[in-house]
Amino acid sequence: MAPSGPEEPCEPRRPPGPGEPSGSGEPSGTALRKVARVVLLDPDDRILLMHGYEPDDPGTTWWFTPGGGLEGDESREEAALRELAEETGLTGVRLGPLLWRRTCSFPFAGRRWHQDEWYYLARTTRTEVAPGRLTELESRSVAGLRWWTSAEVSTTRETVYPTRLAELLRTLLVEGPPRTPVVLPPEYA
């Protein structure tokens, strides 16, 4: 299995510098890594988030949706389901519509990552989850999983990615999935 890569933030902090991604979301001289993520909701509309940290600095932590990079010729949908099974142990989940898209660039585990992330909706009745087949990097940077209510996401002081997840989740739960995927602003760290 190819390295899944980071399960890391894309926090907007400053404009890109020389050699970093331009404002268009396209990295200078670097291909965007294709990533599929899953907004997994349980019967109580709680979202499943993973707890991650910088391998060399376990005190730097954040929460994020399951997902990761495409392998070989797999589609985004196939990657989303594979990553979900590997990271949560959940199989047999059906993907819903594509909700959101974003590009991001960030440092993680000693290198810079440039990603094109697609977020799919999925629902499950199974709430018992446990990390399964994690890559070596994921084993060094994932602390666990937790179900969150929308209110908890909205009021937490912990870092959650994407940065607008609280607002996006509220809108999703009130209005349902968007008719066309929402393109989020690029985020750079």
Order of alpha helices (4+ residues) and beta strands (2+ residues): beta-beta-beta-beta-alpha-beta-beta-alpha-beta-alpha-alpha-beta-beta
